[in-house]
Amino acid sequence: MPPSAERTGAVRRAGSPFTGLGPVFMKELSDHLSSMRMMVLTLFVIVFGALPVGFALNDLRNVVVSDPYLFLRIFTVAPERVGLAFIDALNFVIPLMAIGLGFDSINSEFNRRTLSRVLSQPLYRDALLLGKFLGGLTTLAVALVALWLIVLGAGLLLLGLPPRGVEVARGLGFLVVAIAYGGVWLAVAMLFSVIFRSTATSALCSLGLWLFFLILWPMIASAITGGFTPAQFTSLDQMAAVAELGQGLERLSPNTLFREAVIGLLNPETRSLGFMLPMQMRGAIPGAPLPLDQSLILIWPQLTGLIAGMIVVFAVAYIVFQREEVRA
């Protein structure tokens, strides 16, 4: 069935809606990897992350105490001269890179008047939108894997020690979290690219939403929590309820979910990501690292939240795109 039948809505579509997904995916991946924009974004990520990594490695070379998770400290240590850990730097650059890959994915086709020509081929909108999203997500994954390998290589050269298997496994888990986090902002950028015809408007809205969750939302969550905080606590349960309310509001931000998930993975000594009463820590050995499986259980809600957010935002973009009229 030609795609014109899809637009009329009078006849049920024939065949798989994902016909043509492969060519769209490969075309998007090729365009991203060979574009000057991708080179600039990758260079920006490497340069922005090199400073905290370099200072962290310099500090870790002077550590004389045996540390079984020395390689993981490269990601989490905040050098005194910088005051910014590598994972904090990624909390900035991953959304910028994802937004840079997706803010003009659809509206640029409208502006060049090529979208109607593409959809005149045996290709459904489902395959077009999903192929563009997967192409951008794969490009982001390639850049993050390359950056991760560069950091491990630098640590191997300067520290003179190979990473242990559990450190590599935690690092791979970190990559999954980072890709899911980038996928959220890639879906946001594509949503605004579907809604707005102007690429500048879609870029500004995507960046504005990111800055809102990065800067304003913690203040708003704190203000809302303060409104529910009594003048004087009468029980520990009341204190715990207020703390859980504040943490729940902050976790509506993808930035908070990413930061908590990364801390739970790369800092094995982290035993809880929420509010805990002293009685709940009874029997725990202070400073004892958690096994990998327990750390994965600890961050599972945060990782699930990032993946669910990515799917929900992409689904909204999909619904809006299906309802739009495409003219030659």
Helices and strands as residue ranges (DSSP letters): H 3-8, H 21-34, H 36-60, H 70-76, H 86-102, H 107-111, H 115-119, H 125-159, H 165-195, H 199-211, I 212-216, H 217-228, H 236-250, H 254-266, G 278-281, H 292-323
